[in-house]
Amino acid sequence: MRRLVALLALSSLVVAAPTRGQEAAPPKAQSVIYLIGDGMGVSQVTLGRLAAQELGRPYHFDRFKVTGLADTSSANSKVTDSAAAATALATGVRTNNWTVGVDPEGTPRETLLEVAHRSGYRTGVVTSTRLSHATPAAFCAHAPHRNQEGKIAAQQVQSMVRDGFPDVFLGGGRRVFDDAARAALADAGYAVVTEPSELGAAEGEKLAAFLSESHIPWRIDRPEGMPALAQITEKAVTTLAGKGAPFALMVEGGRIDHAAHSHDAASMIFEQLDFDAAVGWALSYAEQHPEVLVVVTADHATGALGISENTDVEALVKSRASVDALLEGTKELTAAIKRMGPQLQRADPVSRAALFRDLHKSGLLVGFERSLAESHAVSLSDEEILEVFGDSDYYWQTLALGHVLSERRATYFYDPHVQHNELTGTHGHDGAAVPVFAFGPGAEAFGGLYENREIPSRIATSIGLPQPGAKLEVGILQGQK
């Protein structure tokens, strides 16, 4: 009898133990930090790495073991805009350019964060742009046109007041979310922050922060006290994770794209490094919390960025001002050059030189030239000054100035005239596939080459959520801007 009991006990141990070569099941992801670099193509990632090496700092993208590529075409264009791309990344449904959270027929589609919310997850949105801008909007709103930011913001506020979704809402755009909107959020139980210095100390299970009037200032220009994207991400995660429930967070580094639109390579590098630091924080958090999946991608690439053998990374990382900062206070200069325009166009080289000498004597160029010398260690020729200020359109001025400064560092983008006059659908996006990086349980699902719309589906599968993209029976904002 004793021998039979011993044999039964031994057999139970054999059944319970894994067979040779069989590992214990890996941990399943419960939460996700989903980071999107707006405008971040492979070239932006590469230039960021070169800049990090030049500065002697780690580059956190190098920590990923799983990488892939995602095609970014929209439903109606081989080159997507941010709204259509973000909709694909949020819902798994490709749509037409300019539309937010809806399919090509205008039907609202459920986003990954909305699925997470109804499944009992805590949810959050973080961005360095206005919170009503295309990418954050696509994760928590539905609209026929991205430029309806006032109505999008009203929809976002209504969702937070009525449903507590999302739990965390951090970024810029204070001018869009007015006093009444912020008061409604406070009445609904959100801790509401409007001063950057107050973000760290803010407490509560629900948090909304509007850290700037419009987009969060360029990293290269950022004022004292404005938190980095990594700090904002940390605040979001610690707030979401505080209750112990699983969470889903979207983090956008939105101004990589803005700098690339302006061909401002120096500002773009600093935005890429700011985003890289947020990625690094997320990776370190996931290393300490093995139930967290980290996925990083981009909505599209911007600018057709080219890195040459002569690209002067050392000079780029020493730059100290964005093109926006350089153009501050140049309205009188623009007006003067506009008045001189007919004379300049007709003048022979000698007469044109005389006209520019008069312009220099007027003092209108002094501040601009001083700022250029101090922040970029360059000066512009008369022809380059005319190229920048000969058109009073501000978008053209940022593009023309950024292009000149980047070419001085052998860093190249689209021809600015082609971008300004012909690429009017997206104003400078390009159609290249974008990188995908993943870390944590389920990361292996993100390798390979596939369409961007598959990313939210793979995330949902990895963290045990229903699939996003279901048609929603909700009211839809009507009309265009």
Secondary structure, 3 states (H helix, E strand, C coil): CHHHHHHHHHHHHHHHCCCCCCCCCCCCCCEEEEEEECCCCHHHHHHHHHHHHHHCCCCHHHHCCEEEEEECCCCCCCCCCHHHHHHHHHHCCCCCCCCECECCCCCEECCHHHHHHHCCCEEEEEEEEECCCHHHHHHHCCECCCCCHHHHHHHHHHHHHHHCCCCEEEEECCCCCCHHHHHHHHHCCCEEECCHHHCCCCCCCCEEEECCCCCCCCHHHCCCCCCCHHHHHHHHHHHHHCCCCCEEEEEEECHHHHHHHCCCHHHHHHHHHHHHHHHHHHHHHHHHCCCEEEEEEECCEECCCEECCCCCHHHHHHCCCCHHHHHCCCHHHHHHHHHHHHHHHHCCHHHHHHHHHHHHHCCCCHHHHHHHHHHHCCCCCHHHHHHHHCCCCHHHHHHHHHHHHHHHCCEECCCHHHHHHCCCCCCCEECCCEEEEEECCCHHHHCEEEECCHHHHHHHHHHCCCCCCCECCCCCCCCCC
